[in-house]
């Protein structure tokens, strides 16, 4: 599976979570963190998608995705350990942890693999 296939929905979840946190509680931290991180994930997805169309790997994009997911895992994990609430901190930490593992797997296995062109 190609990384942008998961990064785009992951970015949407984070983006929407930031908007919902702001709408429900008026949290500007949720707005800035969620929307900012979601938009950054969209940008990185665009980089990796363009590289995929050229049948190349975007190592910069893949590393950025990994760093963003790992940072979000750590931040939301800290938030979960402070509050003990599974929603939203625990859920976002778990999803981000899975995404971090996926991105590390992609890096370890050499990125996206492209089938040989048939003529």
Biopython code that builds the backbone (N, CA, C, O; Angstrom):
import numpy as np
from Bio.PDB.StructureBuilder import StructureBuilder

atoms = [
    (1, "UNK", "N", (0.849, -1.172, 0.000)),
    (1, "UNK", "CA", (0.000, 0.000, 0.000)),
    (1, "UNK", "C", (0.893, 1.233, 0.000)),
    (1, "UNK", "O", (1.931, 1.258, 0.662)),
    (2, "UNK", "N", (0.493, 2.234, -0.729)),
    (2, "UNK", "CA", (1.278, 3.453, -0.840)),
    (2, "UNK", "C", (0.936, 4.387, 0.314)),
    (2, "UNK", "O", (-0.208, 4.446, 0.765)),
    (3, "UNK", "N", (1.939, 5.110, 0.779)),
    (3, "UNK", "CA", (1.777, 5.896, 2.004)),
    (3, "UNK", "C", (0.724, 6.988, 1.884)),
    (3, "UNK", "O", (0.025, 7.264, 2.859)),
    (4, "UNK", "N", (0.587, 7.615, 0.725)),
    (4, "UNK", "CA", (-0.397, 8.692, 0.615)),
    (4, "UNK", "C", (-1.828, 8.179, 0.733)),
    (4, "UNK", "O", (-2.734, 8.947, 1.057)),
    (5, "UNK", "N", (-2.042, 6.887, 0.473)),
    (5, "UNK", "CA", (-3.387, 6.311, 0.609)),
    (5, "UNK", "C", (-3.863, 6.348, 2.058)),
    (5, "UNK", "O", (-5.064, 6.425, 2.317)),
    (6, "UNK", "N", (-2.933, 6.293, 2.993)),
    (6, "UNK", "CA", (-3.276, 6.382, 4.409)),
    (6, "UNK", "C", (-3.095, 7.791, 4.954)),
    (6, "UNK", "O", (-3.804, 8.195, 5.877)),
    (7, "UNK", "N", (-2.158, 8.538, 4.396)),
    (7, "UNK", "CA", (-1.859, 9.865, 4.927)),
    (7, "UNK", "C", (-2.995, 10.849, 4.668)),
    (7, "UNK", "O", (-3.276, 11.696, 5.517)),
    (8, "UNK", "N", (-3.649, 10.755, 3.521)),
    (8, "UNK", "CA", (-4.743, 11.681, 3.220)),
    (8, "UNK", "C", (-5.903, 11.514, 4.210)),
    (8, "UNK", "O", (-6.343, 12.511, 4.781)),
    (9, "UNK", "N", (-6.422, 10.286, 4.440)),
    (9, "UNK", "CA", (-7.492, 10.157, 5.461)),
    (9, "UNK", "C", (-7.014, 10.496, 6.876)),
    (9, "UNK", "O", (-7.772, 11.048, 7.673)),
    (10, "UNK", "N", (-5.770, 10.169, 7.182)),
    (10, "UNK", "CA", (-5.191, 10.497, 8.487)),
    (10, "UNK", "C", (-5.169, 12.015, 8.674)),
    (10, "UNK", "O", (-5.518, 12.512, 9.745)),
    (11, "UNK", "N", (-4.767, 12.743, 7.652)),
    (11, "UNK", "CA", (-4.767, 14.206, 7.715)),
    (11, "UNK", "C", (-6.168, 14.762, 7.882)),
    (11, "UNK", "O", (-6.372, 15.733, 8.611)),
    (12, "UNK", "N", (-7.143, 14.149, 7.206)),
    (12, "UNK", "CA", (-8.532, 14.593, 7.327)),
    (12, "UNK", "C", (-9.038, 14.392, 8.755)),
    (12, "UNK", "O", (-9.714, 15.261, 9.304)),
    (13, "UNK", "N", (-8.712, 13.250, 9.352)),
    (13, "UNK", "CA", (-9.133, 12.971, 10.733)),
    (13, "UNK", "C", (-8.539, 14.005, 11.689)),
    (13, "UNK", "O", (-9.248, 14.537, 12.544)),
    (14, "UNK", "N", (-7.262, 14.288, 11.551)),
    (14, "UNK", "CA", (-6.598, 15.247, 12.436)),
    (14, "UNK", "C", (-7.161, 16.656, 12.224)),
    (14, "UNK", "O", (-7.421, 17.378, 13.186)),
    (15, "UNK", "N", (-7.344, 17.039, 10.959)),
    (15, "UNK", "CA", (-7.897, 18.345, 10.615)),
    (15, "UNK", "C", (-9.293, 18.522, 11.218)),
    (15, "UNK", "O", (-9.574, 19.526, 11.872)),
    (16, "UNK", "N", (-10.159, 17.538, 10.990)),
    (16, "UNK", "CA", (-11.527, 17.610, 11.518)),
    (16, "UNK", "C", (-11.545, 17.587, 13.045)),
    (16, "UNK", "O", (-12.369, 18.256, 13.668)),
    (17, "UNK", "N", (-10.651, 16.830, 13.636)),
    (17, "UNK", "CA", (-10.559, 16.799, 15.093)),
    (17, "UNK", "C", (-10.208, 18.155, 15.672)),
    (17, "UNK", "O", (-10.738, 18.543, 16.713)),
    (18, "UNK", "N", (-9.323, 18.878, 15.009)),
    (18, "UNK", "CA", (-8.985, 20.224, 15.455)),
    (18, "UNK", "C", (-10.171, 21.161, 15.358)),
    (18, "UNK", "O", (-10.413, 21.966, 16.257)),
    (19, "UNK", "N", (-10.917, 21.055, 14.254)),
    (19, "UNK", "CA", (-12.113, 21.893, 14.096)),
    (19, "UNK", "C", (-13.180, 21.563, 15.138)),
    (19, "UNK", "O", (-13.803, 22.459, 15.707)),
    (20, "UNK", "N", (-13.383, 20.269, 15.381)),
    (20, "UNK", "CA", (-14.384, 19.847, 16.363)),
    (20, "UNK", "C", (-13.994, 20.297, 17.770)),
    (20, "UNK", "O", (-14.841, 20.761, 18.533)),
    (21, "UNK", "N", (-12.705, 20.158, 18.113)),
    (21, "UNK", "CA", (-12.243, 20.601, 19.425)),
    (21, "UNK", "C", (-12.458, 22.094, 19.630)),
    (21, "UNK", "O", (-12.802, 22.536, 20.726)),
    (22, "UNK", "N", (-12.254, 22.861, 18.575)),
    (22, "UNK", "CA", (-12.483, 24.304, 18.669)),
    (22, "UNK", "C", (-13.971, 24.616, 18.772)),
    (22, "UNK", "O", (-14.375, 25.471, 19.560)),
    (23, "UNK", "N", (-14.790, 23.921, 17.974)),
    (23, "UNK", "CA", (-16.232, 24.187, 17.970)),
    (23, "UNK", "C", (-16.889, 23.798, 19.296)),
    (23, "UNK", "O", (-17.789, 24.494, 19.766)),
    (24, "UNK", "N", (-16.452, 22.706, 19.896)),
    (24, "UNK", "CA", (-17.100, 22.228, 21.120)),
    (24, "UNK", "C", (-16.613, 22.938, 22.374)),
    (24, "UNK", "O", (-17.407, 23.262, 23.258)),
    (25, "UNK", "N", (-15.310, 23.179, 22.451)),
    (25, "UNK", "CA", (-14.743, 23.716, 23.684)),
    (25, "UNK", "C", (-14.121, 25.100, 23.519)),
    (25, "UNK", "O", (-13.725, 25.726, 24.502)),
    (26, "UNK", "N", (-14.036, 25.577, 22.276)),
    (26, "UNK", "CA", (-13.388, 26.866, 22.040)),
    (26, "UNK", "C", (-11.879, 26.799, 22.196)),
    (26, "UNK", "O", (-11.231, 27.817, 22.437)),
    (27, "UNK", "N", (-11.322, 25.614, 22.060)),
    (27, "UNK", "CA", (-9.893, 25.401, 22.270)),
    (27, "UNK", "C", (-9.087, 25.856, 21.045)),
    (27, "UNK", "O", (-9.128, 25.226, 19.988)),
    (28, "UNK", "N", (-8.363, 26.954, 21.213)),
    (28, "UNK", "CA", (-7.512, 27.418, 20.118)),
    (28, "UNK", "C", (-6.308, 26.503, 19.938)),
    (28, "UNK", "O", (-5.729, 26.448, 18.853)),
    (29, "UNK", "N", (-5.926, 25.784, 20.991)),
    (29, "UNK", "CA", (-4.846, 24.809, 20.875)),
    (29, "UNK", "C", (-5.260, 23.676, 19.944)),
    (29, "UNK", "O", (-4.473, 23.248, 19.100)),
    (30, "UNK", "N", (-6.480, 23.191, 20.091)),
    (30, "UNK", "CA", (-6.994, 22.152, 19.193)),
    (30, "UNK", "C", (-7.067, 22.668, 17.770)),
    (30, "UNK", "O", (-6.726, 21.960, 16.823)),
    (31, "UNK", "N", (-7.517, 23.912, 17.627)),
    (31, "UNK", "CA", (-7.630, 24.490, 16.298)),
    (31, "UNK", "C", (-6.260, 24.600, 15.637)),
    (31, "UNK", "O", (-6.077, 24.158, 14.503)),
    (32, "UNK", "N", (-5.311, 25.183, 16.334)),
    (32, "UNK", "CA", (-3.979, 25.372, 15.762)),
    (32, "UNK", "C", (-3.267, 24.036, 15.544)),
    (32, "UNK", "O", (-2.687, 23.802, 14.484)),
    (33, "UNK", "N", (-3.313, 23.169, 16.543)),
    (33, "UNK", "CA", (-2.618, 21.887, 16.436)),
    (33, "UNK", "C", (-3.257, 20.958, 15.427)),
    (33, "UNK", "O", (-2.567, 20.390, 14.580)),
    (34, "UNK", "N", (-4.563, 20.797, 15.506)),
    (34, "UNK", "CA", (-5.256, 19.873, 14.613)),
    (34, "UNK", "C", (-5.280, 20.344, 13.175)),
    (34, "UNK", "O", (-4.943, 19.594, 12.259)),
    (35, "UNK", "N", (-5.682, 21.590, 12.981)),
    (35, "UNK", "CA", (-5.765, 22.115, 11.615)),
    (35, "UNK", "C", (-4.371, 22.257, 11.017)),
    (35, "UNK", "O", (-4.154, 21.921, 9.853)),
    (36, "UNK", "N", (-3.427, 22.753, 11.812)),
    (36, "UNK", "CA", (-2.054, 22.912, 11.317)),
    (36, "UNK", "C", (-1.418, 21.582, 10.935)),
    (36, "UNK", "O", (-0.805, 21.461, 9.874)),
    (37, "UNK", "N", (-1.565, 20.591, 11.799)),
    (37, "UNK", "CA", (-1.006, 19.275, 11.526)),
    (37, "UNK", "C", (-1.713, 18.620, 10.345)),
    (37, "UNK", "O", (-1.072, 17.995, 9.500)),
    (38, "UNK", "N", (-3.038, 18.765, 10.289)),
    (38, "UNK", "CA", (-3.796, 18.202, 9.165)),
    (38, "UNK", "C", (-3.367, 18.806, 7.845)),
    (38, "UNK", "O", (-3.182, 18.085, 6.864)),
    (39, "UNK", "N", (-3.204, 20.130, 7.807)),
    (39, "UNK", "CA", (-2.762, 20.786, 6.572)),
    (39, "UNK", "C", (-1.347, 20.376, 6.194)),
    (39, "UNK", "O", (-1.044, 20.200, 5.014)),
    (40, "UNK", "N", (-0.486, 20.224, 7.185)),
    (40, "UNK", "CA", (0.886, 19.772, 6.904)),
    (40, "UNK", "C", (0.879, 18.351, 6.338)),
    (40, "UNK", "O", (1.650, 18.039, 5.430)),
    (41, "UNK", "N", (0.017, 17.498, 6.870)),
    (41, "UNK", "CA", (-0.102, 16.136, 6.329)),
    (41, "UNK", "C", (-0.638, 16.144, 4.905)),
    (41, "UNK", "O", (-0.211, 15.334, 4.082)),
    (42, "UNK", "N", (-1.576, 17.053, 4.599)),
    (42, "UNK", "CA", (-2.067, 17.183, 3.217)),
    (42, "UNK", "C", (-0.940, 17.585, 2.276)),
    (42, "UNK", "O", (-0.820, 17.052, 1.173)),
    (43, "UNK", "N", (-0.114, 18.533, 2.721)),
    (43, "UNK", "CA", (1.008, 18.996, 1.898)),
    (43, "UNK", "C", (1.987, 17.865, 1.632)),
    (43, "UNK", "O", (2.438, 17.679, 0.501)),
    (44, "UNK", "N", (2.312, 17.119, 2.662)),
    (44, "UNK", "CA", (3.242, 16.001, 2.502)),
    (44, "UNK", "C", (2.620, 14.917, 1.613)),
    (44, "UNK", "O", (3.323, 14.297, 0.816)),
    (45, "UNK", "N", (1.321, 14.688, 1.743)),
    (45, "UNK", "CA", (0.629, 13.725, 0.876)),
    (45, "UNK", "C", (0.729, 14.143, -0.578)),
    (45, "UNK", "O", (0.918, 13.308, -1.463)),
    (46, "UNK", "N", (0.603, 15.432, -0.820)),
    (46, "UNK", "CA", (0.722, 15.960, -2.179)),
    (46, "UNK", "C", (2.122, 15.697, -2.732)),
    (46, "UNK", "O", (2.271, 15.323, -3.896)),
    (47, "UNK", "N", (3.147, 15.890, -1.901)),
    (47, "UNK", "CA", (4.523, 15.604, -2.338)),
    (47, "UNK", "C", (4.702, 14.135, -2.699)),
    (47, "UNK", "O", (5.269, 13.811, -3.742)),
    (48, "UNK", "N", (4.223, 13.258, -1.844)),
    (48, "UNK", "CA", (4.405, 11.829, -2.106)),
    (48, "UNK", "C", (3.553, 11.361, -3.283)),
    (48, "UNK", "O", (3.961, 10.466, -4.023)),
    (49, "UNK", "N", (2.381, 11.953, -3.461)),
    (49, "UNK", "CA", (1.535, 11.602, -4.602)),
    (49, "UNK", "C", (2.181, 12.041, -5.917)),
    (49, "UNK", "O", (2.150, 11.302, -6.901)),
    (50, "UNK", "N", (2.763, 13.235, -5.935)),
    (50, "UNK", "CA", (3.464, 13.685, -7.147)),
    (50, "UNK", "C", (4.667, 12.807, -7.451)),
    (50, "UNK", "O", (4.929, 12.496, -8.613)),
    (51, "UNK", "N", (5.394, 12.408, -6.428)),
    (51, "UNK", "CA", (6.527, 11.510, -6.642)),
    (51, "UNK", "C", (6.048, 10.160, -7.167)),
    (51, "UNK", "O", (6.701, 9.552, -8.015)),
    (52, "UNK", "N", (4.899, 9.690, -6.659)),
    (52, "UNK", "CA", (4.351, 8.420, -7.112)),
    (52, "UNK", "C", (3.994, 8.482, -8.595)),
    (52, "UNK", "O", (4.221, 7.519, -9.327)),
    (53, "UNK", "N", (3.441, 9.598, -9.037)),
    (53, "UNK", "CA", (3.100, 9.744, -10.456)),
    (53, "UNK", "C", (4.341, 9.701, -11.342)),
    (53, "UNK", "O", (4.267, 9.323, -12.512)),
    (54, "UNK", "N", (5.476, 10.089, -10.775)),
    (54, "UNK", "CA", (6.744, 10.037, -11.520)),
    (54, "UNK", "C", (7.462, 8.704, -11.307)),
    (54, "UNK", "O", (8.588, 8.507, -11.764)),
    (55, "UNK", "N", (6.777, 7.782, -10.595)),
    (55, "UNK", "CA", (7.327, 6.461, -10.282)),
    (55, "UNK", "C", (8.625, 6.562, -9.474)),
    (55, "UNK", "O", (9.597, 5.850, -9.726)),
    (56, "UNK", "N", (8.605, 7.460, -8.506)),
    (56, "UNK", "CA", (9.738, 7.655, -7.611)),
    (56, "UNK", "C", (9.240, 7.650, -6.175)),
    (56, "UNK", "O", (8.038, 7.729, -5.922)),
    (57, "UNK", "N", (10.166, 7.558, -5.252)),
    (57, "UNK", "CA", (9.848, 7.680, -3.835)),
    (57, "UNK", "C", (10.206, 9.085, -3.376)),
    (57, "UNK", "O", (11.243, 9.626, -3.760)),
    (58, "UNK", "N", (9.353, 9.668, -2.562)),
    (58, "UNK", "CA", (9.643, 10.958, -1.946)),
    (58, "UNK", "C", (10.143, 10.684, -0.529)),
    (58, "UNK", "O", (9.355, 10.576, 0.410)),
    (59, "UNK", "N", (11.454, 10.574, -0.393)),
    (59, "UNK", "CA", (12.021, 10.264, 0.919)),
    (59, "UNK", "C", (11.805, 11.410, 1.888)),
    (59, "UNK", "O", (11.601, 11.185, 3.081)),
    (60, "UNK", "N", (11.849, 12.641, 1.389)),
    (60, "UNK", "CA", (11.584, 13.791, 2.253)),
    (60, "UNK", "C", (10.157, 13.698, 2.793)),
    (60, "UNK", "O", (9.922, 13.894, 3.985)),
    (61, "UNK", "N", (9.210, 13.398, 1.904)),
    (61, "UNK", "CA", (7.820, 13.260, 2.322)),
    (61, "UNK", "C", (7.632, 12.136, 3.322)),
    (61, "UNK", "O", (6.925, 12.295, 4.317)),
    (62, "UNK", "N", (8.262, 10.999, 3.062)),
    (62, "UNK", "CA", (8.119, 9.850, 3.947)),
    (62, "UNK", "C", (8.712, 10.128, 5.327)),
    (62, "UNK", "O", (8.147, 9.721, 6.342)),
    (63, "UNK", "N", (9.839, 10.813, 5.361)),
    (63, "UNK", "CA", (10.457, 11.152, 6.650)),
    (63, "UNK", "C", (9.611, 12.189, 7.388)),
    (63, "UNK", "O", (9.437, 12.098, 8.603)),
    (64, "UNK", "N", (9.085, 13.176, 6.652)),
    (64, "UNK", "CA", (8.206, 14.167, 7.289)),
    (64, "UNK", "C", (6.950, 13.518, 7.850)),
    (64, "UNK", "O", (6.522, 13.859, 8.953)),
    (65, "UNK", "N", (6.355, 12.595, 7.114)),
    (65, "UNK", "CA", (5.176, 11.882, 7.614)),
    (65, "UNK", "C", (5.495, 11.139, 8.907)),
    (65, "UNK", "O", (4.706, 11.146, 9.852)),
    (66, "UNK", "N", (6.655, 10.503, 8.933)),
    (66, "UNK", "CA", (7.068, 9.747, 10.120)),
    (66, "UNK", "C", (7.268, 10.668, 11.318)),
    (66, "UNK", "O", (6.817, 10.368, 12.424)),
    (67, "UNK", "N", (7.946, 11.786, 11.093)),
    (67, "UNK", "CA", (8.213, 12.725, 12.188)),
    (67, "UNK", "C", (6.910, 13.330, 12.715)),
    (67, "UNK", "O", (6.728, 13.451, 13.926)),
    (68, "UNK", "N", (6.009, 13.709, 11.812)),
    (68, "UNK", "CA", (4.733, 14.297, 12.232)),
    (68, "UNK", "C", (3.921, 13.287, 13.044)),
    (68, "UNK", "O", (3.388, 13.625, 14.101)),
    (69, "UNK", "N", (3.826, 12.048, 12.552)),
    (69, "UNK", "CA", (3.049, 11.027, 13.257)),
    (69, "UNK", "C", (3.673, 10.687, 14.608)),
    (69, "UNK", "O", (2.957, 10.498, 15.591)),
    (70, "UNK", "N", (5.007, 10.608, 14.664)),
    (70, "UNK", "CA", (5.676, 10.301, 15.934)),
    (70, "UNK", "C", (5.479, 11.434, 16.943)),
    (70, "UNK", "O", (5.244, 11.181, 18.125)),
    (71, "UNK", "N", (5.576, 12.679, 16.479)),
    (71, "UNK", "CA", (5.376, 13.816, 17.378)),
    (71, "UNK", "C", (3.936, 13.854, 17.894)),
    (71, "UNK", "O", (3.694, 14.125, 19.070)),
    (72, "UNK", "N", (2.998, 13.582, 17.008)),
    (72, "UNK", "CA", (1.592, 13.576, 17.418)),
    (72, "UNK", "C", (1.308, 12.426, 18.394)),
    (72, "UNK", "O", (0.512, 12.577, 19.320)),
    (73, "UNK", "N", (1.955, 11.292, 18.183)),
    (73, "UNK", "CA", (1.821, 10.171, 19.117)),
    (73, "UNK", "C", (2.314, 10.573, 20.500)),
    (73, "UNK", "O", (1.659, 10.300, 21.505)),
    (74, "UNK", "N", (3.465, 11.219, 20.543)),
    (74, "UNK", "CA", (4.048, 11.606, 21.825)),
    (74, "UNK", "C", (3.181, 12.658, 22.527)),
    (74, "UNK", "O", (2.883, 12.529, 23.714)),
    (75, "UNK", "N", (2.778, 13.703, 21.784)),
    (75, "UNK", "CA", (1.991, 14.784, 22.382)),
    (75, "UNK", "C", (0.650, 14.260, 22.896)),
    (75, "UNK", "O", (0.259, 14.554, 24.025)),
    (76, "UNK", "N", (-0.044, 13.498, 22.084)),
    (76, "UNK", "CA", (-1.358, 13.006, 22.496)),
    (76, "UNK", "C", (-1.232, 11.908, 23.559)),
    (76, "UNK", "O", (-2.126, 11.749, 24.390)),
    (77, "UNK", "N", (-0.140, 11.159, 23.538)),
    (77, "UNK", "CA", (0.116, 10.188, 24.598)),
    (77, "UNK", "C", (0.325, 10.876, 25.933)),
    (77, "UNK", "O", (-0.158, 10.401, 26.961)),
    (78, "UNK", "N", (1.045, 11.996, 25.925)),
    (78, "UNK", "CA", (1.230, 12.783, 27.146)),
    (78, "UNK", "C", (-0.109, 13.334, 27.635)),
    (78, "UNK", "O", (-0.399, 13.332, 28.831)),
    (79, "UNK", "N", (-0.905, 13.800, 26.697)),
    (79, "UNK", "CA", (-2.228, 14.342, 27.048)),
    (79, "UNK", "C", (-3.111, 13.248, 27.654)),
    (79, "UNK", "O", (-3.835, 13.478, 28.623)),
    (80, "UNK", "N", (-3.035, 12.051, 27.059)),
    (80, "UNK", "CA", (-3.828, 10.927, 27.581)),
    (80, "UNK", "C", (-3.373, 10.551, 28.984)),
    (80, "UNK", "O", (-4.203, 10.271, 29.848)),
    (81, "UNK", "N", (-2.061, 10.542, 29.221)),
    (81, "UNK", "CA", (-1.577, 10.159, 30.549)),
    (81, "UNK", "C", (-1.938, 11.217, 31.602)),
    (81, "UNK", "O", (-2.071, 10.892, 32.781)),
    (82, "UNK", "N", (-2.096, 12.480, 31.182)),
    (82, "UNK", "CA", (-2.511, 13.527, 32.112)),
    (82, "UNK", "C", (-4.009, 13.451, 32.424)),
    (82, "UNK", "O", (-4.415, 13.587, 33.578)),
    (83, "UNK", "N", (-4.826, 13.232, 31.388)),
    (83, "UNK", "CA", (-6.279, 13.298, 31.571)),
    (83, "UNK", "C", (-6.910, 11.932, 31.805)),
    (83, "UNK", "O", (-7.911, 11.833, 32.515)),
    (84, "UNK", "N", (-6.345, 10.878, 31.223)),
    (84, "UNK", "CA", (-6.928, 9.549, 31.341)),
    (84, "UNK", "C", (-8.149, 9.353, 30.463)),
    (84, "UNK", "O", (-8.812, 8.319, 30.549)),
    (85, "UNK", "N", (-8.458, 10.329, 29.618)),
    (85, "UNK", "CA", (-9.627, 10.234, 28.746)),
    (85, "UNK", "C", (-9.241, 9.564, 27.431)),
    (85, "UNK", "O", (-8.296, 9.981, 26.762)),
    (86, "UNK", "N", (-9.979, 8.529, 27.072)),
    (86, "UNK", "CA", (-9.681, 7.803, 25.841)),
    (86, "UNK", "C", (-10.060, 8.632, 24.617)),
    (86, "UNK", "O", (-9.447, 8.500, 23.558)),
    (87, "UNK", "N", (-11.081, 9.494, 24.766)),
    (87, "UNK", "CA", (-11.500, 10.353, 23.651)),
    (87, "UNK", "C", (-11.133, 11.781, 23.966)),
    (87, "UNK", "O", (-11.476, 12.228, 25.060)),
    (88, "UNK", "N", (-10.501, 12.508, 23.155)),
    (88, "UNK", "CA", (-9.909, 12.148, 21.874)),
    (88, "UNK", "C", (-8.441, 11.787, 21.978)),
    (88, "UNK", "O", (-7.875, 11.216, 21.046)),
    (89, "UNK", "N", (-7.805, 12.119, 23.121)),
    (89, "UNK", "CA", (-6.351, 11.974, 23.218)),
    (89, "UNK", "C", (-5.875, 10.544, 23.020)),
    (89, "UNK", "O", (-4.925, 10.309, 22.272)),
    (90, "UNK", "N", (-6.515, 9.586, 23.674)),
    (90, "UNK", "CA", (-6.096, 8.195, 23.558)),
    (90, "UNK", "C", (-6.299, 7.650, 22.157)),
    (90, "UNK", "O", (-5.465, 6.900, 21.650)),
    (91, "UNK", "N", (-7.398, 8.023, 21.535)),
    (91, "UNK", "CA", (-7.694, 7.564, 20.180)),
    (91, "UNK", "C", (-6.707, 8.131, 19.167)),
    (91, "UNK", "O", (-6.199, 7.405, 18.313)),
    (92, "UNK", "N", (-6.438, 9.422, 19.264)),
    (92, "UNK", "CA", (-5.483, 10.047, 18.339)),
    (92, "UNK", "C", (-4.089, 9.487, 18.564)),
    (92, "UNK", "O", (-3.355, 9.263, 17.601)),
    (93, "UNK", "N", (-3.708, 9.256, 19.814)),
    (93, "UNK", "CA", (-2.394, 8.669, 20.110)),
    (93, "UNK", "C", (-2.284, 7.272, 19.506)),
    (93, "UNK", "O", (-1.240, 6.915, 18.959)),
    (94, "UNK", "N", (-3.347, 6.480, 19.600)),
    (94, "UNK", "CA", (-3.321, 5.120, 19.046)),
    (94, "UNK", "C", (-3.237, 5.142, 17.519)),
    (94, "UNK", "O", (-2.452, 4.398, 16.931)),
    (95, "UNK", "N", (-4.045, 5.996, 16.873)),
    (95, "UNK", "CA", (-4.005, 6.092, 15.410)),
    (95, "UNK", "C", (-2.636, 6.589, 14.954)),
    (95, "UNK", "O", (-2.069, 6.070, 13.992)),
    (96, "UNK", "N", (-2.112, 7.589, 15.642)),
    (96, "UNK", "CA", (-0.805, 8.138, 15.277)),
    (96, "UNK", "C", (0.307, 7.113, 15.497)),
    (96, "UNK", "O", (1.269, 7.069, 14.730)),
    (97, "UNK", "N", (0.181, 6.293, 16.534)),
    (97, "UNK", "CA", (1.152, 5.228, 16.762)),
    (97, "UNK", "C", (1.144, 4.216, 15.633)),
    (97, "UNK", "O", (2.200, 3.774, 15.181)),
    (98, "UNK", "N", (-0.054, 3.845, 15.176)),
    (98, "UNK", "CA", (-0.152, 2.923, 14.031)),
    (98, "UNK", "C", (0.442, 3.545, 12.771)),
    (98, "UNK", "O", (1.134, 2.872, 12.007)),
    (99, "UNK", "N", (0.172, 4.824, 12.558)),
    (99, "UNK", "CA", (0.716, 5.492, 11.372)),
    (99, "UNK", "C", (2.244, 5.590, 11.449)),
    (99, "UNK", "O", (2.929, 5.430, 10.440)),
    (100, "UNK", "N", (2.767, 5.851, 12.633)),
    (100, "UNK", "CA", (4.218, 5.896, 12.801)),
    (100, "UNK", "C", (4.829, 4.545, 12.466)),
    (100, "UNK", "O", (5.845, 4.475, 11.774)),
    (101, "UNK", "N", (4.216, 3.469, 12.953)),
    (101, "UNK", "CA", (4.716, 2.124, 12.644)),
    (101, "UNK", "C", (4.646, 1.851, 11.146)),
    (101, "UNK", "O", (5.568, 1.257, 10.587)),
    (102, "UNK", "N", (3.571, 2.273, 10.487)),
    (102, "UNK", "CA", (3.433, 2.089, 9.047)),
    (102, "UNK", "C", (4.527, 2.836, 8.293)),
    (102, "UNK", "O", (5.142, 2.283, 7.381)),
    (103, "UNK", "N", (4.775, 4.096, 8.672)),
    (103, "UNK", "CA", (5.803, 4.882, 7.983)),
    (103, "UNK", "C", (7.192, 4.305, 8.216)),
    (103, "UNK", "O", (8.016, 4.288, 7.301)),
    (104, "UNK", "N", (7.461, 3.832, 9.427)),
    (104, "UNK", "CA", (8.760, 3.194, 9.690)),
    (104, "UNK", "C", (8.914, 1.920, 8.865)),
    (104, "UNK", "O", (10.006, 1.620, 8.384)),
    (105, "UNK", "N", (7.835, 1.177, 8.701)),
    (105, "UNK", "CA", (7.861, -0.014, 7.854)),
    (105, "UNK", "C", (8.182, 0.372, 6.410)),
    (105, "UNK", "O", (8.985, -0.285, 5.749)),
    (106, "UNK", "N", (7.545, 1.447, 5.925)),
    (106, "UNK", "CA", (7.802, 1.890, 4.555)),
    (106, "UNK", "C", (9.257, 2.293, 4.377)),
    (106, "UNK", "O", (9.860, 1.987, 3.348)),
    (107, "UNK", "N", (9.829, 2.972, 5.357)),
    (107, "UNK", "CA", (11.235, 3.362, 5.273)),
    (107, "UNK", "C", (12.126, 2.128, 5.291)),
    (107, "UNK", "O", (13.069, 2.031, 4.506)),
    (108, "UNK", "N", (11.831, 1.177, 6.190)),
    (108, "UNK", "CA", (12.656, -0.026, 6.322)),
    (108, "UNK", "C", (12.609, -0.909, 5.080)),
    (108, "UNK", "O", (13.590, -1.577, 4.755)),
    (109, "UNK", "N", (11.472, -0.915, 4.383)),
    (109, "UNK", "CA", (11.354, -1.783, 3.207)),
    (109, "UNK", "C", (11.671, -1.068, 1.897)),
    (109, "UNK", "O", (11.506, -1.645, 0.822)),
    (110, "UNK", "N", (12.121, 0.173, 1.976)),
    (110, "UNK", "CA", (12.556, 0.850, 0.768)),
    (110, "UNK", "C", (11.511, 1.712, 0.094)),
    (110, "UNK", "O", (11.638, 2.013, -1.093)),
    (111, "UNK", "N", (10.485, 2.115, 0.816)),
    (111, "UNK", "CA", (9.481, 3.016, 0.251)),
    (111, "UNK", "C", (8.462, 2.295, -0.602)),
    (111, "UNK", "O", (8.226, 1.098, -0.439)),
    (112, "UNK", "N", (7.858, 3.042, -1.520)),
    (112, "UNK", "CA", (6.866, 2.475, -2.415)),
    (112, "UNK", "C", (7.545, 1.620, -3.475)),
    (112, "UNK", "O", (8.583, 1.994, -4.020)),
    (113, "UNK", "N", (6.952, 0.480, -3.756)),
    (113, "UNK", "CA", (7.501, -0.415, -4.771)),
    (113, "UNK", "C", (6.610, -0.320, -6.011)),
    (113, "UNK", "O", (5.383, -0.363, -5.924)),
    (114, "UNK", "N", (7.254, -0.194, -7.140)),
    (114, "UNK", "CA", (6.537, -0.017, -8.394)),
    (114, "UNK", "C", (6.723, -1.254, -9.248)),
    (114, "UNK", "O", (7.842, -1.745, -9.390)),
    (115, "UNK", "N", (5.632, -1.770, -9.825)),
    (115, "UNK", "CA", (5.766, -2.922, -10.704)),
    (115, "UNK", "C", (6.514, -2.526, -11.978)),
    (115, "UNK", "O", (6.500, -1.366, -12.391)),
    (116, "UNK", "N", (7.159, -3.507, -12.581)),
    (116, "UNK", "CA", (7.884, -3.240, -13.820)),
    (116, "UNK", "C", (6.887, -2.851, -14.907)),
    (116, "UNK", "O", (5.771, -3.369, -14.961)),
    (117, "UNK", "N", (7.303, -1.946, -15.755)),
    (117, "UNK", "CA", (6.425, -1.519, -16.847)),
    (117, "UNK", "C", (6.307, -2.632, -17.863)),
    (117, "UNK", "O", (7.301, -3.259, -18.230)),
    (118, "UNK", "N", (5.095, -2.874, -18.316)),
    (118, "UNK", "CA", (4.886, -3.852, -19.369)),
    (118, "UNK", "C", (4.640, -3.106, -20.665)),
    (118, "UNK", "O", (3.995, -2.058, -20.684)),
    (119, "UNK", "N", (5.154, -3.652, -21.732)),
    (119, "UNK", "CA", (4.998, -2.995, -23.021)),
    (119, "UNK", "C", (4.178, -3.839, -23.968)),
    (119, "UNK", "O", (3.944, -3.438, -25.108)),
]
sb = StructureBuilder()
sb.init_structure("model")
sb.init_model(0)
sb.init_chain("A")
sb.init_seg("    ")
for serial, (resi, resn, name, xyz) in enumerate(atoms, 1):
    if name == "N":
        sb.init_residue(resn, " ", resi, " ")
    sb.init_atom(name, np.array(xyz, "f"), 0.0, 1.0, " ", f" {name:<3s}", serial, name[0])
structure = sb.get_structure()
